[in-house]
Amino acid sequence: MVFFAWKGYEMKHIVIETEGLVKTYRRYRKKEGIRGSIASLWKREYEEKTAVNQVNLSVGEGEFLGLIGPNGAGKTTLIKMLTGIIAPTEGRIDVMGYYPNDLKNEFKKQYAVVMGQKSQLFFELTVNDTLRLFKEIYEIPESEYRKNRDYFVGLLGVQDLMDVQVRTLSLGERMKMELIVALLHQPKILFLDEPTIGLDAMAARQIRKFLREVNEEKGTTILLTSHYMEDIKALCRRTVVISHGIKLYDGSTDQLFEQYQKNRKVIVTFENPVGDIALKTDEIRLTGNEPYKKVYEAAIHRTGELFAELMRYNPKDILVEEEDLGAVVERIYHAGTDFQRTEDDCESDEMTEQNRNGKGGLS
Ligand SMILES: Nc1ncnc2c1ncn2[C@@H]1O[C@H](COP(=O)(O)OP(=O)(O)OP(=O)(O)O)[C@@H](O)[C@H]1O
């Protein structure tokens, strides 16, 4: 694989380091139907799935790192290894001087993990009681607890929700509470797996603002996975892209989008029904066509032209979204293999070596 050096970041004290990290799962496979069930009583068939494959990663203290990749890329598996939930199959892993899967208490007190799809709150308790419970679990002294609670509650503006039962919170409110609970003990590293999943634009924006502030003010190292390019663009100076468990890119987020994001998604709605508005170019494609709504995929440099055309139809609203992650990942993947074919020289050898050392760039 190929690599270009990324000079945009000076690595400070390293808090996460992996070398040749591999996780292979073994899962049971059963053929369909009763015959399959009976056959499996005698002979069980297993398949192996390498979810994370030879990943080298170094994360400096205070970094806000994005981790992106399509479904099944291995992001959650990587986070589970970094937080000690599962042990790696191979490779070296060091998080703040610990081997995470030893699950030492001192280690567990220094990080927090928030998974958008799983809650660690107690649904029957009120928010206040839930926070108190976590104070006890993490053995946080009273004054520190009050100071941290007031700071985070104030920052997210959720003072009015402290006495309500967790089960009555909306999705966005619940995610805010998950973040407060996770940060109460002032962890050095915060792992976030899809924290804005399912949230409306307003709640997602508030959470992004909050996370930026926590990273800047408290110096918390944050590792964020998200399917939303907006999250990554707004928050992470550096991004790692993985696909099929392999690290494809490790470097500047700006550079990633400049080089590999070619299109924008444009969604336009109308008061009155409108027929086809197709532009005669491959660079602006109509991908959704309903009487009151059209969806386009347009090359970034041609969006102006598209807007001009749409304005002629008196649109109610025009929304511009980032391109889907899958297309960007595919482009990175092909860029890597094309480059490898044409520039098989000393420079790329040297770069590949640097990449093995986990120092960043297209791998
Ligand atoms: N416990 C498990 N046993 C067997 N295979 C697993 C297990 N957990 C995950 N996998 C497989 O490993 C691969 C990586 O899964 P993982 O959940 O890490 O991906 P992901 O990048 O987080 O995906 P998503 O974005 O969909 O959450 C997938 O192919 C998945 O089916």
The ligand as a MOL file (V3000), in Angstrom:
LIG
                    3D

  0  0  0     0  0            999 V3000
M  V30 BEGIN CTAB
M  V30 COUNTS 31 33 0 0 0
M  V30 BEGIN ATOM
M  V30 1 N -18.6220 -10.9460 17.8370 0
M  V30 2 C -18.4140 -11.1010 16.5330 0
M  V30 3 N -18.2820 -12.3560 15.9920 0
M  V30 4 C -18.0560 -12.5160 14.6790 0
M  V30 5 N -17.9350 -11.4940 13.7900 0
M  V30 6 C -18.0740 -10.2500 14.2570 0
M  V30 7 C -18.3190 -9.9790 15.6470 0
M  V30 8 N -18.3940 -8.6280 15.8250 0
M  V30 9 C -18.2060 -8.0860 14.6020 0
M  V30 10 N -18.0170 -9.0380 13.6630 0
M  V30 11 C -17.7590 -8.8350 12.2340 0
M  V30 12 O -16.5670 -8.0580 12.1220 0
M  V30 13 C -16.6930 -7.0730 11.0930 0
M  V30 14 C -16.4080 -5.6930 11.6720 0
M  V30 15 O -17.4690 -5.3630 12.5410 0
M  V30 16 P -17.4980 -3.9820 13.3560 0
M  V30 17 O -18.7240 -3.9860 14.2020 0
M  V30 18 O -16.1980 -3.7690 14.0230 0
M  V30 19 O -17.6300 -2.9430 12.1490 0
M  V30 20 P -17.9930 -1.3790 12.1660 0
M  V30 21 O -17.0030 -0.7040 11.2820 0
M  V30 22 O -18.1240 -0.8680 13.5430 0
M  V30 23 O -19.3990 -1.4200 11.4310 0
M  V30 24 P -20.7020 -0.4640 11.6060 0
M  V30 25 O -20.3380 0.8520 11.0400 0
M  V30 26 O -21.7010 -1.1950 10.7710 0
M  V30 27 O -21.0580 -0.4370 13.0610 0
M  V30 28 C -18.0790 -7.2570 10.5050 0
M  V30 29 O -17.9600 -8.0320 9.3380 0
M  V30 30 C -18.8520 -8.0230 11.5740 0
M  V30 31 O -19.8170 -8.8920 10.9860 0
M  V30 END ATOM
M  V30 BEGIN BOND
M  V30 1 1 1 2
M  V30 2 1 2 3
M  V30 3 2 2 7
M  V30 4 2 3 4
M  V30 5 1 4 5
M  V30 6 2 5 6
M  V30 7 1 6 7
M  V30 8 1 6 10
M  V30 9 1 7 8
M  V30 10 2 8 9
M  V30 11 1 9 10
M  V30 12 1 10 11
M  V30 13 1 11 12
M  V30 14 1 11 30
M  V30 15 1 12 13
M  V30 16 1 13 14
M  V30 17 1 13 28
M  V30 18 1 14 15
M  V30 19 1 15 16
M  V30 20 2 16 17
M  V30 21 1 16 18
M  V30 22 1 16 19
M  V30 23 1 19 20
M  V30 24 2 20 21
M  V30 25 1 20 22
M  V30 26 1 20 23
M  V30 27 1 23 24
M  V30 28 2 24 25
M  V30 29 1 24 26
M  V30 30 1 24 27
M  V30 31 1 28 29
M  V30 32 1 28 30
M  V30 33 1 30 31
M  V30 END BOND
M  V30 END CTAB
M  END
